[in-house]
Amino acid sequence: MFESIFSRQLANPSGLFGRLITARWLEKANVGMNALTLESLALGTNDRLLEIGFGSGYLLEQVLSSRSCDDVAGVDVSQEMVQHVSRRLRRHIENGKAEIRHGDIESIPFGDAEFSALCTVNTLYFWRDAKLALAECQRVLKPNGRLAICFNSKEDLAQWPGHVHGFTLYELADVEEMLVAAGFTGIEKRTGNDKDQGEFYCLTGIAA
Ligand SMILES: C[S@@+](CC[C@H](N)C(=O)[O-])C[C@H]1O[C@@H](n2cnc3c(N)ncnc32)[C@H](O)[C@@H]1O
C-alpha cells in the first residue's frame, strides 16, 4: 500500500505529502545522482540549462548558488513541485536567472534551440513515449548542446518492490540505443553508486 502511494508520488509529487515528504526525501536521496549529472555537463557561464523533472529543485539551486551558470530553467509535470520550486528560487526568478514552468518532457513548453544544456534525473522511468521525449530534447537544444540523463540501473530498481507501480525499467544499452536513434552523438557513460540509490548511470550525448 505505502509502496504504491510512494511510487505515484515519485512520478508526480502532489499535495501536502508531496511537499513535506516526497520533496524532502528527493532532496536527500538523490544528492549523488545530481552531483554526477552536474559533473557530466560541466556547465560554464555561457550555458543556458534546462532541467526536466526538477522535483525539489535541489539541482537547480546547486547550479545557481555555485554560480556555475546564471541562466537556468525547469519544467515539471507536478503542479506542487512547480509551486514549491518557484518559491524556493524566487530571488533568482526575480533576478531573471531562473524560469520555472509546468509541463511534460513529451511537449516541452519552450521554443526550438533555446538551451545549450539539458538534464533530467530520475524521470526516464515515467516517460510514456521515450522516442517523443528525446525528440523534444533534441528540439529545444541548440546544435552541439549537451543532454545528460541520469537513472538507476534496472538491476537495482528491480529489487525495489515499488517499481511495479508505474515504473518502466531500462537496461543501459537500451537507453544508449534510444539516444543514438534520436540523433545524439558522442554518447558517454558515467557510473555512480551510493548507499541511498545503489548503482546509477549518467549518459550524455551531443545534439545534432
Ligand atoms: C523521482 S522525481 C526526481 C526529482 C529530481 N530530478 C531528483 O532526482 O531528485 C521525478 C520528478 O520528475 C517529474 N516528472 C515525472 N514525469 C515527468 C514528465 N513526463 N515530464 C516532466 N517531469 C516529469 C515528477 O513530477 C518529479 O518531480
Ligand as a Chemical Component Dictionary entry (heavy atoms), coordinates in Angstrom:
data_LIG
# 
_chem_comp.id                   LIG 
_chem_comp.type                 NON-POLYMER 
_chem_comp.pdbx_formal_charge   0 
_chem_comp.three_letter_code    LIG 
# 
loop_
_chem_comp_atom.comp_id 
_chem_comp_atom.atom_id 
_chem_comp_atom.alt_atom_id 
_chem_comp_atom.type_symbol 
_chem_comp_atom.charge 
_chem_comp_atom.model_Cartn_x 
_chem_comp_atom.model_Cartn_y 
_chem_comp_atom.model_Cartn_z 
_chem_comp_atom.pdbx_ordinal 
LIG C1  C1  C 0  11.691 10.845 -8.877  1  
LIG S1  S1  S 1  11.431 12.586 -9.033  2  
LIG C2  C2  C 0  13.118 13.141 -9.327  3  
LIG C3  C3  C 0  13.305 14.593 -8.979  4  
LIG C4  C4  C 0  14.748 15.103 -9.146  5  
LIG N1  N1  N 0  15.161 15.118 -10.524 6  
LIG C5  C5  C 0  15.690 14.263 -8.334  7  
LIG O1  O1  O 0  16.377 13.383 -8.897  8  
LIG O2  O2  O -1 15.723 14.450 -7.115  9  
LIG C6  C6  C 0  10.711 12.738 -10.638 10 
LIG C7  C7  C 0  10.307 14.141 -10.981 11 
LIG O3  O3  O 0  10.042 14.210 -12.371 12 
LIG C8  C8  C 0  8.756  14.756 -12.598 13 
LIG N2  N2  N 0  8.247  14.113 -13.824 14 
LIG C9  C9  C 0  7.797  12.846 -13.966 15 
LIG N3  N3  N 0  7.448  12.610 -15.240 16 
LIG C10 C10 C 0  7.675  13.762 -15.920 17 
LIG C11 C11 C 0  7.479  14.152 -17.286 18 
LIG N4  N4  N 0  6.960  13.303 -18.182 19 
LIG N5  N5  N 0  7.829  15.409 -17.642 20 
LIG C12 C12 C 0  8.322  16.289 -16.735 21 
LIG N6  N6  N 0  8.509  15.971 -15.425 22 
LIG C13 C13 C 0  8.200  14.730 -15.028 23 
LIG C14 C14 C 0  7.964  14.433 -11.341 24 
LIG O4  O4  O 0  6.883  15.315 -11.148 25 
LIG C15 C15 C 0  9.024  14.575 -10.268 26 
LIG O5  O5  O 0  9.156  15.904 -9.805  27 
# 
loop_
_chem_comp_bond.comp_id 
_chem_comp_bond.atom_id_1 
_chem_comp_bond.atom_id_2 
_chem_comp_bond.value_order 
_chem_comp_bond.pdbx_ordinal 
LIG C1  S1  SING 1  
LIG S1  C2  SING 2  
LIG S1  C6  SING 3  
LIG C2  C3  SING 4  
LIG C3  C4  SING 5  
LIG C4  N1  SING 6  
LIG C4  C5  SING 7  
LIG C5  O1  DOUB 8  
LIG C5  O2  SING 9  
LIG C6  C7  SING 10 
LIG C7  O3  SING 11 
LIG C7  C15 SING 12 
LIG O3  C8  SING 13 
LIG C8  N2  SING 14 
LIG C8  C14 SING 15 
LIG N2  C9  SING 16 
LIG N2  C13 SING 17 
LIG C9  N3  DOUB 18 
LIG N3  C10 SING 19 
LIG C10 C11 SING 20 
LIG C10 C13 DOUB 21 
LIG C11 N4  SING 22 
LIG C11 N5  DOUB 23 
LIG N5  C12 SING 24 
LIG C12 N6  DOUB 25 
LIG N6  C13 SING 26 
LIG C14 O4  SING 27 
LIG C14 C15 SING 28 
LIG C15 O5  SING 29 
# 
